[in-house]
Amino acid sequence: MAVLRPLKIVIENYPDGKAEDLEAANHPDDPAAGTRRIRFGRELYIEHDDFMENPPKKFFRLSPGTEVRLRYAYFITCREVVKDAAGEAVELRCVYDPATKGGNAPDGRKVKATLHWVSAQDCVGAEVRLYNPLFNRPDPDPGNFAAQLNPDSLEVLAETRFEPALAELKTGEVVQFERQGYFCPDPDSKAGRLVFNRTVGLRDTWAKVAATG
């Protein structure tokens, strides 16, 4: 799991100083790929895009008063939004249900979203390079290439947060970041300064809904 645009979460009813290892599948459709251990604690990061304070219809991710599932972990509910001087959300105060460990509720209640996350305590930082279409139209005019270049063909994210295991990948190896796409370490990557390139993105259902109004 990798969080590209981090938003901090504090789980207020989770014991301060406690941490636990949870089991995560290495491949959701291939049990032979085995499992790994991921650290869970009171402070986490989720994607900033997975939260909206005043969500429109069909936004099923985290918002004040809503309950969502954290992948491989627990159900959480957002109780409070902490903002900076500009009014932007910088931290979410949440509570968790200890009975939902593993991602299911004993009482059978359902949630509409499952979010990926990383532990604030032991995640690692990295630079991520997102490569988008070079041109701003699918059929650029051969006589005027320069005017049709996409100014956002490369987006560099400097403050991403990763599972520690991703630091062990070698240049050329490919990994899927859950809900994000496929990435590989760049030759610029080295110990203490990880760099990943996106090779293939994934569809974002909410982005499609938002684009159509």
C-alpha positions as a Python dict, from the first residue, in 0.01 Angstrom:
ca = {
    (1, 'M'): (0, 0, 0),
    (2, 'A'): (119, 350, -84),
    (3, 'V'): (-41, 685, -1),
    (4, 'L'): (43, 943, -265),
    (5, 'R'): (-126, 1250, -113),
    (6, 'P'): (-124, 1185, 263),
    (7, 'L'): (-391, 1298, 508),
    (8, 'K'): (-324, 1213, 871),
    (9, 'I'): (-569, 1014, 1081),
    (10, 'V'): (-563, 989, 1460),
    (11, 'I'): (-774, 705, 1606),
    (12, 'E'): (-867, 854, 1940),
    (13, 'N'): (-991, 536, 2109),
    (14, 'Y'): (-691, 327, 2001),
    (15, 'P'): (-441, 290, 2289),
    (16, 'D'): (-160, 543, 2275),
    (17, 'G'): (176, 371, 2222),
    (18, 'K'): (21, 43, 2107),
    (19, 'A'): (97, -114, 1768),
    (20, 'E'): (-5, -445, 1615),
    (21, 'D'): (89, -645, 1310),
    (22, 'L'): (-188, -740, 1070),
    (23, 'E'): (-181, -996, 791),
    (24, 'A'): (-211, -871, 433),
    (25, 'A'): (-232, -1070, 110),
    (26, 'N'): (53, -1026, -138),
    (27, 'H'): (-186, -1094, -427),
    (28, 'P'): (-566, -1088, -385),
    (29, 'D'): (-622, -1360, -647),
    (30, 'D'): (-319, -1580, -584),
    (31, 'P'): (-300, -1743, -240),
    (32, 'A'): (31, -1902, -341),
    (33, 'A'): (187, -1555, -337),
    (34, 'G'): (166, -1565, 41),
    (35, 'T'): (110, -1289, 293),
    (36, 'R'): (304, -1015, 469),
    (37, 'R'): (277, -835, 801),
    (38, 'I'): (182, -466, 813),
    (39, 'R'): (195, -239, 1116),
    (40, 'F'): (-120, -73, 1252),
    (41, 'G'): (-130, 195, 1518),
    (42, 'R'): (-303, 503, 1651),
    (43, 'E'): (-176, 737, 1376),
    (44, 'L'): (-214, 656, 1007),
    (45, 'Y'): (-216, 819, 666),
    (46, 'I'): (-491, 781, 404),
    (47, 'E'): (-530, 943, 64),
    (48, 'H'): (-645, 1304, 81),
    (49, 'D'): (-884, 1229, -206),
    (50, 'D'): (-1054, 965, 9),
    (51, 'F'): (-1204, 1233, 235),
    (52, 'M'): (-1462, 1506, 176),
    (53, 'E'): (-1609, 1722, 449),
    (54, 'N'): (-1930, 1790, 258),
    (55, 'P'): (-1963, 1497, 21),
    (56, 'P'): (-2203, 1494, -272),
    (57, 'K'): (-2425, 1200, -357),
    (58, 'K'): (-2239, 882, -457),
    (59, 'F'): (-1924, 973, -263),
    (60, 'F'): (-1893, 669, -37),
    (61, 'R'): (-1549, 728, 110),
    (62, 'L'): (-1470, 896, 442),
    (63, 'S'): (-1661, 1203, 561),
    (64, 'P'): (-1772, 1328, 906),
    (65, 'G'): (-2000, 1072, 1068),
    (66, 'T'): (-1947, 801, 806),
    (67, 'E'): (-1795, 459, 867),
    (68, 'V'): (-1547, 295, 628),
    (69, 'R'): (-1321, -8, 631),
    (70, 'L'): (-944, 20, 647),
    (71, 'R'): (-796, -253, 430),
    (72, 'Y'): (-697, -560, 636),
    (73, 'A'): (-771, -366, 957),
    (74, 'Y'): (-1083, -218, 1120),
    (75, 'F'): (-1391, -6, 1062),
    (76, 'I'): (-1336, 360, 1150),
    (77, 'T'): (-1568, 661, 1178),
    (78, 'C'): (-1463, 1023, 1133),
    (79, 'R'): (-1559, 1245, 1428),
    (80, 'E'): (-1368, 1569, 1378),
    (81, 'V'): (-1179, 1757, 1106),
    (82, 'V'): (-869, 1957, 1201),
    (83, 'K'): (-790, 2239, 956),
    (84, 'D'): (-498, 2471, 891),
    (85, 'A'): (-512, 2851, 870),
    (86, 'A'): (-630, 2828, 508),
    (87, 'G'): (-922, 2605, 602),
    (88, 'E'): (-775, 2288, 451),
    (89, 'A'): (-816, 1955, 629),
    (90, 'V'): (-481, 1843, 773),
    (91, 'E'): (-593, 1580, 1023),
    (92, 'L'): (-898, 1365, 1091),
    (93, 'R'): (-996, 1255, 1441),
    (94, 'C'): (-1160, 915, 1420),
    (95, 'V'): (-1273, 621, 1632),
    (96, 'Y'): (-1245, 252, 1550),
    (97, 'D'): (-1450, -56, 1631),
    (98, 'P'): (-1218, -319, 1788),
    (99, 'A'): (-1468, -595, 1703),
    (100, 'T'): (-1413, -543, 1328),
    (101, 'K'): (-1051, -662, 1313),
    (102, 'G'): (-981, -810, 972),
    (103, 'G'): (-1244, -594, 807),
    (104, 'N'): (-1575, -756, 900),
    (105, 'A'): (-1836, -666, 1162),
    (106, 'P'): (-1975, -944, 1387),
    (107, 'D'): (-2319, -782, 1371),
    (108, 'G'): (-2318, -805, 992),
    (109, 'R'): (-2329, -431, 920),
    (110, 'K'): (-2180, -322, 590),
    (111, 'V'): (-1976, -25, 476),
    (112, 'K'): (-1958, 116, 125),
    (113, 'A'): (-1586, 187, 101),
    (114, 'T'): (-1256, 20, 177),
    (115, 'L'): (-955, 252, 199),
    (116, 'H'): (-585, 178, 182),
    (117, 'W'): (-354, 333, 440),
    (118, 'V'): (-6, 325, 593),
    (119, 'S'): (114, 351, 950),
    (120, 'A'): (254, 691, 1042),
    (121, 'Q'): (495, 523, 1282),
    (122, 'D'): (694, 310, 1037),
    (123, 'C'): (606, 422, 683),
    (124, 'V'): (882, 541, 451),
    (125, 'G'): (886, 854, 236),
    (126, 'A'): (941, 855, -139),
    (127, 'E'): (916, 1063, -454),
    (128, 'V'): (660, 946, -708),
    (129, 'R'): (655, 1046, -1073),
    (130, 'L'): (318, 1024, -1245),
    (131, 'Y'): (342, 1013, -1624),
    (132, 'N'): (33, 1131, -1810),
    (133, 'P'): (-38, 1164, -2185),
    (134, 'L'): (225, 1374, -2360),
    (135, 'F'): (-35, 1558, -2569),
    (136, 'N'): (-360, 1724, -2462),
    (137, 'R'): (-556, 1560, -2744),
    (138, 'P'): (-557, 1200, -2874),
    (139, 'D'): (-480, 1300, -3235),
    (140, 'P'): (-228, 1588, -3227),
    (141, 'D'): (-177, 1787, -3544),
    (142, 'P'): (164, 1685, -3687),
    (143, 'G'): (222, 2040, -3800),
    (144, 'N'): (186, 2193, -3453),
    (145, 'F'): (308, 1943, -3193),
    (146, 'A'): (447, 2201, -2952),
    (147, 'A'): (116, 2383, -2906),
    (148, 'Q'): (-56, 2058, -2811),
    (149, 'L'): (186, 1937, -2545),
    (150, 'N'): (22, 1853, -2213),
    (151, 'P'): (178, 2077, -1942),
    (152, 'D'): (81, 1814, -1684),
    (153, 'S'): (240, 1518, -1862),
    (154, 'L'): (471, 1475, -1562),
    (155, 'E'): (353, 1526, -1204),
    (156, 'V'): (607, 1482, -924),
    (157, 'L'): (481, 1403, -573),
    (158, 'A'): (752, 1456, -313),
    (159, 'E'): (571, 1368, 12),
    (160, 'T'): (430, 1019, -46),
    (161, 'R'): (419, 748, 222),
    (162, 'F'): (485, 376, 160),
    (163, 'E'): (484, 42, 337),
    (164, 'P'): (845, -25, 445),
    (165, 'A'): (860, -343, 234),
    (166, 'L'): (856, -135, -85),
    (167, 'A'): (1206, -9, -6),
    (168, 'E'): (1332, -361, -87),
    (169, 'L'): (1227, -354, -455),
    (170, 'K'): (1501, -343, -716),
    (171, 'T'): (1509, -126, -1027),
    (172, 'G'): (1296, -285, -1297),
    (173, 'E'): (1067, -475, -1060),
    (174, 'V'): (698, -389, -1093),
    (175, 'V'): (446, -368, -809),
    (176, 'Q'): (81, -270, -790),
    (177, 'F'): (-1, -1, -535),
    (178, 'E'): (-352, -83, -416),
    (179, 'R'): (-613, 140, -584),
    (180, 'Q'): (-336, 343, -755),
    (181, 'G'): (-184, 149, -1043),
    (182, 'Y'): (144, -17, -1135),
    (183, 'F'): (478, 133, -1038),
    (184, 'C'): (847, 50, -1056),
    (185, 'P'): (1156, 192, -885),
    (186, 'D'): (1342, 450, -1094),
    (187, 'P'): (1719, 415, -1145),
    (188, 'D'): (1744, 738, -942),
    (189, 'S'): (1613, 546, -641),
    (190, 'K'): (1860, 465, -364),
    (191, 'A'): (1868, 396, 9),
    (192, 'G'): (1719, 690, 193),
    (193, 'R'): (1573, 841, -126),
    (194, 'L'): (1319, 619, -298),
    (195, 'V'): (1184, 718, -640),
    (196, 'F'): (897, 536, -812),
    (197, 'N'): (748, 580, -1160),
    (198, 'R'): (388, 503, -1247),
    (199, 'T'): (372, 278, -1553),
    (200, 'V'): (-4, 209, -1571),
    (201, 'G'): (-285, 379, -1380),
    (202, 'L'): (-613, 231, -1258),
    (203, 'R'): (-967, 354, -1314),
    (204, 'D'): (-1108, 578, -1041),
    (205, 'T'): (-1486, 529, -1019),
    (206, 'W'): (-1545, 846, -817),
    (207, 'A'): (-1333, 1056, -1053),
    (208, 'K'): (-1553, 937, -1340),
    (209, 'V'): (-1872, 1023, -1150),
    (210, 'A'): (-1737, 1368, -1055),
    (211, 'A'): (-1633, 1441, -1415),
    (212, 'T'): (-1985, 1375, -1542),
    (213, 'G'): (-2137, 1602, -1277),
}
